[in-house]
Amino acid sequence: MDPMDFLATNSLSFWTRFENSTKCFELDSSLTESVHIIDTIAAQRPQSTTAISKTQECANFGELKSYLSNGSNLNYSSRLISISQKNSWSRLQITKPMLRELMEHHEVHPTFLEVPLSFSYRDTDEEQSFCVPWTVREDENSIQVFYTFRYAEYKGHPNEPWVIRQAGVYQRFDIHKKSSLYVLVNASPQSAAYCRALECFSKYEHQMQLDPLWLHGVIHASYFMYWREYIAEYEKRLLPIADMTTSTMISEPLRVSHDMLGTVRFLESRFLPLRPILTSFEEVADGLQVLGRSLVSGACVTEATQLQMESRLDNARRYTRTFIRTALFLQERSNNTATLLADTLAFRNQGVAQEQNGSMVVLTRSAVFITVITLIYLPWTLVTGIFGMEFFELDLKTNRLITSPQIWIYFVTAMVTTMFTVVLYYGMAGLPNLRKLGAGFYGKSEDEDLPQSIRRSSTDVEKSPRLLAS
């Protein structure tokens, strides 16, 4: 490796991160899934388009070392190395010594380690939108490119039918031999990209020789158009809630609930990562087009082949921008629906609170009425009980009611007692307000000892004489 390039890229740091990683690679050689190596040898006769293809599965370091060191396996026109995870949240099914052997044997630049380090064991969905960007390294002998991209895949779970997974791609094109090495890092052993690449190696070697970048398009096409189904599935779940929220009247019984708010926020999170993911994919398409032009200049690809590839890339870019616009629209609609739903629930709660306050006012008025009646009635009853006076009696001779001459004492005493009770009640009920009023005019407020900048009165111009004066 060029010492200048080694220092400029800080290649040692990639190997250090590789050695320190604990969640990316298997710890021993007992792999559940083997590393697949597919080689094709171009036809010996120029007029023939038939190529010889062979496949090798390496389950440990010894098998890999033996295959790579065999001289008969060096004369390949195209080689595909497939590394996979057991599932998208597990370690790569390769050990550190095996990966180092692959890279050193094929002279892969250390910066490629950024790709396998993106696949690791995890229990949370971190780096959901991160993609290793399109990266190119060129020298007089070869061109190396690598990147990762994310794609939508149908899972079939009722609550989350679609998931977002990632794949990594590496290519080393030998300028003199016109041979290519591909490394495909998959989220599952029998991924769609691997199956389609395997078909290309067995049936379309001639096309791969004509266009060294053709396999990239095949891999992308394995997943790309599924973004439309991904978006449509979650849009289908969003629309009923959005329409129901828009047509809901606060004064009527609500058809929406707090659970729907969580559902809308979940749907928003499904649209949120699409913009960075698809933007990264668009950058890959741009990089492939630029690299294709470079291969045309180096007489590695014909102009007609390059024009075909550019046409496919232009179509992919247009679809990418369409998916981005749709995702942004649905993300904004999800956010607006969630905001409207939260406001609807809040206003409804306020309406219920107002109804309860109205009921409390009626109850309070009833309580006041009963209290006043009691204040008037109680003293008279009390006086009657104390004096034990009989104000009326029946004259048996004349059968007429006779009024006691001392009844005036009852009325005077009862009225005085009633007035005293009413004055005492209203005096005790209004005493706290009188105290607050007196404190406002003659005492100091509760925050007078606080700095002026944080007093409550200093934040309201209409209630702060100091601010009005200034």
C-alpha positions in Angstrom: 0.0 0.0 0.0 1.2 3.5 -0.8 2.6 5.0 2.4 1.1 8.4 1.5 -2.4 6.8 1.1 -1.9 4.9 4.3 -1.4 8.1 6.2 -4.0 10.1 4.4 -6.8 7.6 5.1 -5.5 6.6 8.5 -5.9 3.0 7.5 -4.5 1.8 10.9 -7.6 3.2 12.6 -9.9 0.9 10.5 -7.9 -2.2 11.6 -7.9 -1.0 15.2 -11.7 -0.7 15.1 -11.9 -4.1 13.4 -9.9 -5.8 16.1 -11.8 -4.0 18.9 -15.2 -4.8 17.6 -17.1 -7.4 19.8 -20.5 -7.5 18.2 -19.8 -7.7 14.4 -18.1 -11.1 13.9 -18.4 -14.6 15.2 -16.0 -15.5 17.9 -15.0 -19.0 16.7 -15.0 -20.9 13.5 -18.2 -22.9 14.2 -20.2 -20.8 11.8 -23.9 -21.5 11.3 -23.7 -20.2 7.7 -20.7 -20.6 5.4 -18.9 -18.0 3.4 -19.9 -18.5 -0.3 -17.4 -18.0 -3.1 -18.6 -18.2 -6.7 -16.0 -18.0 -9.5 -16.6 -17.8 -13.2 -14.0 -18.4 -15.9 -14.6 -16.7 -19.2 -14.9 -18.8 -22.3 -11.6 -19.6 -24.1 -13.1 -19.0 -27.6 -14.0 -15.3 -28.3 -17.1 -16.3 -30.2 -18.5 -18.3 -27.3 -20.6 -16.7 -24.5 -20.6 -19.8 -22.2 -18.6 -19.5 -19.0 -17.6 -22.0 -16.4 -19.0 -21.3 -12.9 -18.0 -23.0 -9.6 -19.1 -22.5 -6.1 -17.2 -23.1 -2.8 -18.6 -22.9 0.7 -16.0 -22.1 3.5 -17.2 -22.9 7.0 -13.9 -22.2 8.7 -10.5 -20.5 8.3 -8.8 -23.6 7.1 -11.2 -24.2 4.2 -11.0 -20.6 3.2 -7.2 -20.5 3.3 -7.0 -23.7 1.2 -9.3 -22.5 -1.5 -7.6 -19.1 -1.9 -4.1 -20.6 -2.0 -5.0 -23.1 -4.7 -3.4 -21.8 -7.9 -6.2 -23.2 -10.1 -8.7 -20.8 -8.4 -6.8 -17.7 -9.4 -7.8 -17.5 -13.1 -11.3 -16.1 -12.6 -12.9 -13.4 -14.7 -15.5 -12.7 -11.9 -15.6 -13.7 -8.3 -18.4 -13.2 -5.8 -17.9 -13.5 -2.1 -21.1 -13.6 -0.1 -21.1 -13.0 3.6 -24.4 -13.0 5.5 -26.0 -12.7 8.9 -28.3 -15.3 10.4 -30.8 -12.5 10.7 -30.7 -8.7 10.4 -29.9 -8.2 14.1 -27.2 -10.8 14.5 -23.4 -11.0 13.9 -21.9 -11.6 10.5 -21.2 -15.3 9.9 -17.5 -14.8 9.5 -14.6 -14.6 11.9 -12.0 -11.9 12.1 -9.2 -14.1 10.8 -11.3 -15.2 7.8 -12.2 -11.6 6.9 -8.6 -10.5 7.2 -7.5 -13.3 5.0 -10.0 -12.4 2.3 -9.0 -8.7 2.4 -5.2 -9.4 2.3 -5.4 -12.0 -0.4 -7.5 -9.7 -2.7 -5.7 -6.5 -1.7 -8.9 -4.9 -0.4 -8.3 -1.4 1.0 -8.8 -1.2 4.8 -11.5 1.5 4.4 -13.8 -1.3 3.2 -14.0 -2.4 6.8 -16.6 0.3 7.2 -19.0 -2.0 5.5 -18.8 -5.1 7.7 -18.6 -2.9 10.8 -22.1 -1.7 9.9 -23.5 -5.2 10.5 -23.6 -6.2 14.1 -25.5 -7.9 16.9 -28.0 -5.4 18.4 -31.3 -5.3 20.3 -32.4 -1.9 19.3 -32.9 -0.3 15.9 -29.9 2.1 16.0 -28.5 3.7 12.9 -31.8 3.2 11.2 -31.0 5.6 8.4 -27.2 5.4 8.2 -25.7 4.2 5.0 -22.0 3.9 4.2 -21.7 6.4 1.4 -20.5 5.7 -2.1 -16.7 5.4 -1.8 -14.1 5.1 -4.7 -10.4 4.3 -4.5 -8.4 4.3 -7.8 -4.8 3.5 -8.6 -2.9 2.5 -11.7 -3.9 -1.2 -11.3 -7.5 -1.2 -10.0 -10.7 0.6 -9.1 -12.3 -0.2 -5.8 -15.8 0.9 -4.8 -18.0 0.1 -1.8 -21.2 1.3 -0.1 -24.2 0.1 1.8 -27.8 0.7 1.0 -31.0 0.1 2.9 -34.1 -1.5 1.4 -37.7 -2.5 2.4 -38.5 -6.1 2.8 -41.9 -7.7 3.6 -42.0 -9.4 7.0 -45.7 -10.2 7.3 -46.1 -9.3 10.9 -49.6 -7.9 11.6 -48.4 -4.8 13.4 -45.3 -4.2 11.4 -45.5 -5.9 8.0 -42.5 -4.2 6.4 -39.0 -3.8 7.8 -35.9 -1.9 6.7 -32.7 -3.9 6.2 -29.3 -3.2 4.7 -26.9 -4.7 2.3 -23.3 -4.0 1.6 -21.6 -4.1 -1.9 -17.9 -4.0 -2.8 -16.2 -4.3 -6.2 -12.6 -4.3 -7.2 -12.1 -4.0 -11.0 -8.6 -5.0 -12.3 -7.9 -2.6 -15.1 -5.3 -4.8 -16.8 -7.0 -8.2 -16.5 -10.5 -6.8 -16.9 -11.6 -9.0 -14.0 -13.9 -8.1 -11.1 -14.1 -9.1 -7.4 -17.5 -8.6 -5.8 -18.2 -8.8 -2.1 -21.9 -8.9 -1.1 -22.8 -8.5 2.6 -26.4 -9.7 3.2 -28.8 -9.5 6.1 -30.0 -13.1 5.5 -28.3 -16.2 4.0 -30.7 -16.6 1.0 -31.4 -12.9 0.4 -33.0 -11.8 -2.9 -29.8 -10.0 -3.9 -27.6 -13.1 -3.4 -30.0 -15.3 -5.4 -30.1 -12.9 -8.3 -26.3 -12.4 -8.2 -25.9 -16.2 -8.3 -28.1 -16.4 -11.3 -26.0 -13.7 -13.1 -22.8 -15.6 -12.4 -24.3 -18.8 -13.8 -26.1 -17.4 -16.9 -25.0 -13.8 -17.7 -21.2 -13.8 -17.4 -21.0 -12.3 -20.9 -23.1 -9.3 -19.9 -20.9 -8.8 -16.8 -17.8 -8.7 -19.0 -19.4 -6.1 -21.3 -20.4 -3.9 -18.3 -18.4 -4.4 -15.1 -21.0 -2.3 -13.2 -24.0 -4.2 -14.4 -24.2 -6.4 -11.3 -24.9 -3.3 -9.1 -28.1 -2.6 -11.0 -29.2 -6.3 -10.6 -28.6 -6.1 -6.8 -30.5 -2.8 -6.5 -33.4 -4.0 -8.6 -33.9 -6.9 -6.1 -35.4 -4.5 -3.7 -35.8 -1.0 -5.0 -39.4 -1.0 -6.2 -40.6 -2.4 -2.9 -40.4 1.1 -1.4 -43.7 1.9 -3.1 -45.4 -1.0 -1.4 -43.8 -0.1 1.9 -45.1 3.5 1.6 -48.5 2.4 0.5 -49.0 -0.1 3.3 -48.4 2.5 6.0 -50.3 5.2 4.2 -53.3 2.7 4.1 -53.1 2.6 7.9 -52.8 6.4 8.3 -55.7 7.5 6.1 -58.6 6.2 8.2 -57.2 7.9 11.3 -56.5 11.1 9.5 -60.0 11.2 7.9 -61.7 10.4 11.2 -59.7 13.0 13.1 -60.6 15.7 10.5 -64.3 15.0 10.6 -64.6 14.7 14.4 -66.8 17.3 16.1 -65.7 18.2 19.7 -69.3 18.7 20.8 -70.2 15.1 19.7 -69.0 11.8 21.2 -65.4 11.3 20.1 -64.5 8.5 17.7 -60.8 9.0 18.4 -58.8 8.0 21.4 -55.4 8.4 23.0 -54.3 5.1 21.5 -54.7 6.5 18.0 -52.2 9.2 18.9 -49.6 6.6 19.6 -50.5 4.8 16.3 -50.1 8.0 14.3 -46.7 8.7 15.8 -45.6 5.1 15.0 -46.6 5.6 11.4 -44.7 8.9 11.3 -41.6 7.0 12.4 -42.0 4.6 9.5 -41.8 7.5 7.0 -39.1 9.5 8.8 -35.9 7.5 7.8 -36.8 7.3 4.1 -35.4 10.6 3.0 -31.8 10.0 4.2 -31.9 6.4 3.0 -33.1 7.3 -0.5 -30.9 10.3 -0.7 -27.9 8.0 0.0 -29.2 5.6 -2.7 -29.4 8.5 -5.2 -25.7 9.3 -4.4 -24.8 5.7 -5.3 -26.6 6.1 -8.6 -24.6 9.3 -9.3 -21.4 7.6 -8.4 -22.1 4.6 -10.7 -22.7 7.0 -13.6 -19.4 8.9 -13.0 -17.5 5.7 -12.7 -19.1 4.4 -15.8 -17.9 7.4 -17.7 -14.4 6.8 -16.4 -14.5 3.2 -17.7 -15.6 4.5 -21.1 -12.6 6.8 -21.1 -10.3 3.9 -20.3 -11.8 1.8 -23.1 -13.2 -0.7 -20.6 -16.8 -0.1 -21.5 -18.3 0.8 -24.9 -20.3 4.1 -25.3 -23.5 2.2 -26.1 -23.3 0.0 -23.0 -22.7 3.1 -20.9 -25.7 4.9 -22.4 -27.9 1.9 -21.4 -26.6 2.0 -17.9 -27.1 5.8 -17.6 -30.7 5.4 -18.8 -31.4 2.8 -16.1 -29.8 5.1 -13.5 -31.8 8.1 -14.6 -35.0 6.1 -14.2 -33.9 5.0 -10.7 -33.1 8.5 -9.7 -36.5 9.7 -10.8 -38.2 7.0 -8.8 -36.0 7.8 -5.9 -37.1 11.5 -5.9 -40.7 10.4 -6.2 -40.4 8.1 -3.2 -38.7 10.9 -1.2 -41.5 13.4 -2.1 -44.2 10.9 -1.1 -42.5 10.0 2.1 -42.1 13.7 3.1 -45.8 14.4 2.3 -46.9 11.4 4.4 -44.5 12.3 7.2 -46.0 15.9 7.3 -49.5 14.5 7.1 -48.8 12.2 10.0 -47.4 15.0 12.1 -50.4 17.2 11.3 -52.8 14.4 12.1 -51.1 13.8 15.4 -51.2 17.5 16.3 -54.9 17.8 15.3 -55.7 14.6 17.3 -53.9 15.8 20.3 -55.7 19.2 20.1 -59.0 17.4 19.6 -58.5 15.3 22.7 -57.3 18.3 24.7 -60.3 20.5 23.7 -62.6 17.7 24.4 -61.1 17.3 27.9 -61.5 21.1 28.3 -65.2 20.8 27.3 -65.7 18.1 29.9 -64.0 20.2 32.5 -66.2 23.1 31.7 -69.3 21.0 32.0 -68.1 19.8 35.3 -67.4 23.3 36.4 -70.9 24.3 35.3 -72.3 21.5 37.5 -70.2 22.6 40.4 -71.5 26.2 40.0 -75.1 24.9 40.2 -74.2 22.8 43.2 -72.4 25.8 44.8 -75.5 28.0 44.3 -77.7 25.4 45.8 -75.4 25.1 48.8 -75.3 28.9 49.2 -79.1 29.0 49.0 -79.5 26.2 51.6 -76.9 28.0 53.9 -78.7 31.3 53.7 -82.1 29.7 54.4 -80.5 27.8 57.3 -79.0 31.1 58.7 -82.5 32.7 58.7 -84.4 29.7 60.0 -81.9 28.4 62.6 -81.9 31.5 65.0 -85.7 31.6 65.1 -85.9 27.9 66.0 -83.1 28.3 68.5 -84.9 31.2 70.3 -88.1 29.2 70.3 -86.4 26.3 72.0 -84.6 28.5 74.5 -87.7 30.4 75.7 -90.1 27.6 75.3 -92.8 30.2 74.6 -96.3 29.3 73.6 -97.4 32.1 71.4 -100.8 30.8 70.6 -103.4 28.9 72.6 -107.0 27.8 72.0 -109.8 29.3 74.1 -112.1 26.4 74.7 -115.0 28.5 75.5 -115.0 30.6 72.4 -113.0 28.2 70.2 -110.7 31.0 69.1 -106.9 31.3 69.0 -105.4 33.7 71.6 -102.0 35.3 70.9 -99.6 35.7 73.8 -98.9 39.4 74.7 -95.2 38.6 75.0 -94.7 37.6 71.3 -92.8 40.7 70.6 -90.0 39.5 72.8 -89.6 36.5 70.4 -89.5 38.6 67.3 -87.0 41.0 68.7 -84.7 38.3 70.0 -84.9 36.2 66.9 -84.2 39.2 64.5 -81.2 40.3 66.6 -79.9 36.7 66.6 -80.4 36.3 62.9 -78.6 39.6 62.1 -75.7 38.6 64.3 -75.5 35.1 62.7 -75.6 36.5 59.1 -73.0 39.2 59.9 -70.7 36.6 61.6 -71.0 34.2 58.6 -70.2 36.8 55.9 -67.5 38.3 58.0 -65.7 35.0 58.4 -66.2 34.1 54.7 -64.7 37.4 53.5 -61.9 37.6 56.0 -59.2 35.9 53.7 -60.0 38.3 50.8 -59.7 41.3 53.2 -56.3 40.0 54.3 -55.1 39.6 50.7 -56.4 43.1 49.9 -54.7 44.6 52.9 -51.4 42.8 52.0 -51.5 44.2 48.5 -51.9 47.8 49.7 -50.0 47.9 53.0 -47.9 44.8 53.2 -45.2 43.2 50.9 -45.9 40.6 48.2 -44.9 37.0 48.5 -42.1 37.4 46.0 -40.8 40.8 47.1 -37.6 39.2 48.4 -36.8 37.7 45.0 -34.7 39.4 42.4 -36.7 41.6 40.1 -35.8 39.6 37.0 -37.6 36.5 38.2 -40.6 38.0 40.0 -43.9 37.0 38.5 -45.3 40.5 38.5 -42.3 41.7 36.4 -43.2 39.5 33.4 -46.7 41.0 32.9 -46.7 44.6 31.7 -50.3 45.2 32.7 -49.8 43.9 36.2 -46.4 45.5 36.9 -46.4 49.1 37.9 -42.6 49.1 37.7 -42.6 48.2 34.0 -45.3 50.7 33.2 -43.3 53.4 34.9 -40.2 52.5 33.0 
